[in-house]
Amino acid sequence: MSNLTKYEIFPLLLELAKRNCLNFPERISRTEIIKSLDISAWRFRKLLKYAEDEGYIERVPLGRFIAFKITPRGRELLESIYGDLKRILDSGLTVELRGKVVPGLGEGAYYLSIPQYVEAFKEALGFEPFPGTLNVRLDEDSVKKRGFVRNSGKGIYIPGFTLNGKSFCGVTVYKAVISANGVSVFGAVLDIEKTKHGDEILEVISQVRLRSELKLRDGDPVEIRVML
């Protein structure tokens, strides 16, 4: 597996830490972690091998079983991302948006599977986005704040391109923290040049499937802190 960013290996380490692997060697349920991360068994095995090969985790014999423990290097990665999130949440340079989850048009999975977009997002944000967006209908106050975000000039612009004779529009991305049900996830919000949505609909991406990670259903409230 090619080198991964810290944000790509972070979800696995976080799941292991939730299962007390930060302090002691623990047996884990691979099925539970695969379900929680919403990834394939193949992807899980690759992440696990990468984490072990790079020294983020270690296998520990536990009788007839194998347990896993997060190494000091793995702890350093978790603390690094915790520091990133804490700086974002504590910083005054954030704009808080609120809204409720709504169904999407199903186009996010298509666009986020196009290599040119995937590589551009990965370079701009430090992670490869899950192929799909979370659509949030902003409340009236947040629609106004979105205008402030757009006019701030602080986003990262990804230019459009042409592929197989078809034009794809540019998009501006803003790093963000998405929170719901007591859980926060690092991600980004999109300001797409050409969209069928009005300003009240905000498209959000992350490395993980946000509906699963944040346990969201249509109509659930979401808080998004946009980093400027």
C-alpha distance (Angstrom), angle and dihedral (degrees) to the residues before:
residue distance angle dihedral
M1 . . .
S2 3.79 . .
N3 3.79 120.2 .
L4 3.78 112.5 -69.5
T5 3.79 128.7 -150.2
K6 3.77 119.4 -115.5
Y7 3.79 89.5 -107.4
E8 3.80 90.7 58.3
I9 3.82 95.0 52.9
F10 3.82 93.6 37.4
P11 3.85 98.2 81.7
L12 3.82 91.4 57.1
L13 3.81 92.7 48.0
L14 3.79 90.1 46.8
E15 3.81 91.5 53.5
L16 3.81 90.3 49.0
A17 3.80 90.8 48.0
K18 3.81 89.9 51.9
R19 3.80 86.7 56.9
N20 3.83 92.2 54.4
C21 3.82 94.8 -104.3
L22 3.81 88.2 131.3
N23 3.80 92.6 73.6
F24 3.79 106.2 22.7
P25 3.80 139.2 18.3
E26 3.80 105.6 -93.6
R27 3.77 135.6 -177.6
I28 3.78 110.8 -120.5
S29 3.77 136.3 -153.8
R30 3.78 104.8 -124.3
T31 3.80 90.2 -167.3
E32 3.81 91.7 57.1
I33 3.80 93.4 48.5
I34 3.81 92.9 46.7
K35 3.80 89.0 51.4
S36 3.80 93.3 45.8
L37 3.83 93.2 49.4
D38 3.81 91.5 40.7
I39 3.80 91.8 -135.1
S40 3.79 134.7 130.5
A41 3.80 122.9 -94.9
W42 3.80 87.4 -114.4
R43 3.81 92.1 54.7
F44 3.81 90.4 47.1
R45 3.80 92.7 52.9
K46 3.81 90.8 48.9
L47 3.82 92.7 49.5
L48 3.79 91.5 46.9
K49 3.80 92.2 50.0
Y50 3.80 92.1 46.5
A51 3.81 92.0 49.1
E52 3.79 90.5 50.0
D53 3.81 95.5 43.9
E54 3.81 91.5 49.5
G55 3.80 93.0 48.2
Y56 3.80 99.5 -111.0
I57 3.81 92.9 121.0
E58 3.79 136.5 15.6
R59 3.78 134.6 -152.1
V60 3.80 116.0 -123.3
P61 3.84 122.5 -167.5
L62 3.79 109.4 -124.0
G63 3.78 107.2 -175.6
R64 3.78 107.1 -69.2
F65 3.79 91.0 -14.8
I66 3.79 138.2 72.8
A67 3.79 120.1 -123.0
F68 3.81 129.1 -170.0
K69 3.78 130.6 -136.2
I70 3.79 130.2 -174.2
T71 3.80 110.5 -120.0
P72 3.82 126.7 -137.8
R73 3.82 87.7 -96.9
G74 3.79 89.9 53.7
R75 3.80 90.2 49.4
E76 3.81 89.3 51.6
L77 3.81 90.3 54.6
L78 3.81 91.9 50.0
E79 3.81 91.0 48.0
S80 3.81 90.4 48.3
I81 3.79 92.9 55.1
Y82 3.79 91.3 41.9
G83 3.80 86.6 55.5
D84 3.80 90.8 50.2
L85 3.80 91.8 50.9
K86 3.79 93.3 44.5
R87 3.80 91.6 51.9
I88 3.80 90.3 49.8
L89 3.79 94.1 47.2
D90 3.80 93.8 43.8
S91 3.79 95.4 42.9
G92 3.77 121.4 102.3
L93 3.81 88.7 -144.3
T94 3.78 94.5 83.5
V95 3.77 132.7 98.0
E96 3.78 117.7 -146.3
L97 3.79 116.4 -141.3
R98 3.79 125.6 -175.0
G99 3.75 132.6 -165.7
K100 3.77 147.5 124.5
V101 3.78 131.4 -89.4
V102 3.81 115.1 -102.6
P103 3.82 132.7 179.9
G104 3.79 116.0 -88.3
L105 3.77 131.3 -139.3
G106 3.79 92.8 -110.3
E107 3.79 92.9 -115.3
G108 3.80 96.9 111.8
A109 3.80 94.1 75.7
Y110 3.80 90.4 53.3
Y111 3.79 96.9 49.1
L112 3.80 93.9 41.8
S113 3.79 90.1 54.9
I114 3.81 93.0 59.6
P115 3.83 107.3 104.2
Q116 3.81 94.9 -139.0
Y117 3.80 91.5 57.3
V118 3.81 93.4 40.8
E119 3.80 93.7 53.1
A120 3.81 92.5 44.1
F121 3.81 92.3 51.3
K122 3.79 90.8 46.2
E123 3.80 91.7 52.6
A124 3.80 93.8 45.0
L125 3.80 99.0 42.3
G126 3.79 106.0 24.5
F127 3.79 95.6 -119.2
E128 3.79 140.4 73.8
P129 3.80 108.0 -114.2
F130 3.77 123.6 -125.6
P131 3.83 106.9 -106.3
G132 3.77 98.3 -102.7
T133 3.81 140.9 52.0
L134 3.78 132.1 -123.4
N135 3.80 110.3 -131.1
V136 3.79 116.7 -146.6
R137 3.79 125.1 -173.0
L138 3.80 104.7 -142.8
D139 3.77 123.1 -140.4
E140 3.80 118.1 -116.2
D141 3.79 95.1 -95.5
S142 3.82 92.0 49.1
V143 3.81 92.0 51.4
K144 3.81 87.3 60.3
K145 3.80 91.2 46.9
R146 3.79 89.4 51.1
G147 3.78 87.8 61.0
F148 3.80 88.9 55.3
V149 3.81 90.2 50.7
R150 3.81 91.1 50.1
N151 3.80 92.5 49.4
S152 3.80 94.0 46.0
G153 3.79 93.2 82.4
K154 3.81 89.0 -142.5
G155 3.79 99.0 117.4
I156 3.80 127.4 101.0
Y157 3.79 111.0 -111.7
I158 3.80 119.5 -142.1
P159 3.82 109.5 -165.8
G160 3.77 123.4 -134.4
F161 3.78 123.5 -107.2
T162 3.79 143.2 -170.0
L163 3.80 121.7 -112.7
N164 3.80 124.2 -178.5
G165 3.79 90.0 -17.1
K166 3.81 93.7 -51.4
S167 3.79 122.4 114.3
F168 3.79 121.0 -134.1
C169 3.79 119.3 -163.3
G170 3.78 129.2 -124.3
V171 3.79 123.4 -103.0
T172 3.79 135.0 -160.5
V173 3.80 116.4 -142.5
Y174 3.79 129.0 -159.0
K175 3.79 122.8 -165.4
A176 3.78 112.0 -120.7
V177 3.78 147.2 166.1
I178 3.79 115.5 -125.3
S179 3.80 117.6 -155.6
A180 3.80 134.9 -173.0
N181 3.80 137.5 141.5
G182 3.80 91.9 13.0
V183 3.82 94.0 -56.5
S184 3.83 128.0 109.0
V185 3.81 125.8 -160.7
F186 3.80 130.5 -173.1
G187 3.80 114.1 -122.1
A188 3.78 142.7 117.8
V189 3.79 143.0 -101.5
L190 3.78 123.3 -129.3
D191 3.78 131.0 -135.3
I192 3.81 102.5 -167.3
E193 3.81 119.9 -161.7
K194 3.81 94.0 -142.2
T195 3.79 117.6 29.5
K196 3.78 139.2 149.0
H197 3.80 89.7 -136.9
G198 3.77 128.8 89.4
D199 3.80 123.3 -128.8
E200 3.79 90.3 -88.4
I201 3.82 91.7 69.5
L202 3.79 114.5 75.3
E203 3.80 120.9 -168.7
V204 3.80 114.9 -146.6
I205 3.79 130.3 -169.2
S206 3.78 136.5 -171.2
Q207 3.76 139.4 164.8
V208 3.80 89.0 -99.7
R209 3.80 132.5 51.1
L210 3.79 99.0 -91.1
R211 3.79 95.8 -156.4
S212 3.80 89.6 59.0
E213 3.81 99.3 37.5
L214 3.82 93.8 48.2
K215 3.84 94.3 33.8
L216 3.79 92.5 -123.8
R217 3.78 132.7 172.2
D218 3.78 130.4 -177.6
G219 3.80 109.1 -71.7
D220 3.81 95.8 25.6
P221 3.82 116.6 133.0
V222 3.81 119.6 -111.6
E223 3.80 132.6 -170.8
I224 3.80 120.1 -151.9
R225 3.80 123.5 -169.9
V226 3.79 108.4 -160.9
M227 3.80 114.5 -154.7
L228 3.80 115.5 -137.8
